């Protein structure tokens, strides 16, 4: 994976994500904060979830190390439940502002990477040798948009 392709993919998928969210916003804050958009999660919960993972990737990139929250030590479902609980009572406006800020930080952090950084686990302390850094970052950013975006699109279509 080269940086230009990675960056272009991130930007394109982020644009699709933001377009989807823009289609959802006219539903109003009450609807966006009600459970049920994806399972028990509201649209707000999905945005907070995606943002948490992006923030974690900013830390990994900046430290050039597999570092982050202790929540990574939990199984996926337990981690996701903890993220949900952390954000449950936060207002939608705060979640949206944070999402914008974190994405800007992610995009800036990615700009500091080289093609070699994206492909060589040895450039990130603690990363297993058989991992590809770009795949770790993609899985917690643009691939995450795709996964949750499909679910939100299905919810919107079913309305």
C-alpha positions, -999 to 999 in steps of 0.1 A, spaced: 0 0 0 13 34 -9 5 66 10 -12 83 -19 -36 54 -24 -42 50 13 -49 87 17 -72 88 -14 -92 58 -1 -95 74 33 -107 107 18 -132 90 -6 -147 67 21 -149 96 46 -168 116 20 -192 88 15 -196 85 53 -202 122 57 -227 122 29 -246 94 46 -246 113 79 -258 144 61 -288 124 48 -295 113 84 -293 148 101 -327 160 88 -343 133 109 -336 155 139 -317 150 171 -344 131 188 -344 104 161 -306 103 159 -303 96 196 -329 69 198 -317 33 199 -324 10 170 -303 24 141 -280 -6 144 -291 -30 171 -294 -11 203 -273 17 191 -285 51 179 -269 70 151 -251 91 177 -237 59 193 -224 47 160 -206 80 153 -191 79 188 -180 44 183 -162 51 150 -146 82 165 -132 63 194 -114 39 170 -101 68 149 -87 85 180 -69 54 189 -53 53 155 -41 89 159 -22 77 190 -7 47 173 5 69 144 19 96 165 37 72 189 48 49 161 38 22 185 9 -1 192 -4 19 221 -38 30 233 -66 25 257 -68 -4 281 -101 -12 263 -80 -30 236 -74 -57 262 -111 -66 263 -129 -88 239 -145 -69 210 -181 -70 224 -170 -59 259 -148 -31 244 -177 -19 222 -201 -20 252 -176 1 273 -173 26 245 -211 28 243 -213 34 281 -186 61 279 -206 81 254 -241 72 263 -250 105 281 -230 128 259 -250 152 237 -251 147 200 -235 181 194 -204 170 214 -201 137 196 -203 155 162 -177 181 172 -154 154 185 -158 133 153 -148 163 131 -118 171 153 -106 135 156 -109 129 118 -88 161 112 -62 148 136 -62 114 119 -58 129 85 -29 151 97 -13 121 114 -15 100 83 3 128 64 33 122 86 36 86 75 57 72 46 50 43 23 75 23 44 56 32 76 24 19 61 39 -15 52 65 -23 78 53 -34 113 88 -29 126 83 8 124 57 6 151 69 -6 185 49 -36 198 32 -44 164 34 -81 155 57 -86 126 30 -102 104 7 -72 107 5 -45 81 2 -10 97 -20 2 69 -44 -26 75 -46 -18 112 -53 19 104 -78 11 76 -97 -13 98 -102 14 123 -110 41 99 -123 38 63 -132 1 66 -151 10 97 -171 36 78 -180 10 52 -192 -15 78 -213 9 99 -223 29 69 -240 -2 53 -259 -8 85 -270 28 87 -280 29 51 -302 -2 56 -318 14 86 -325 46 66 -339 26 37 -362 6 61 -377 38 75 
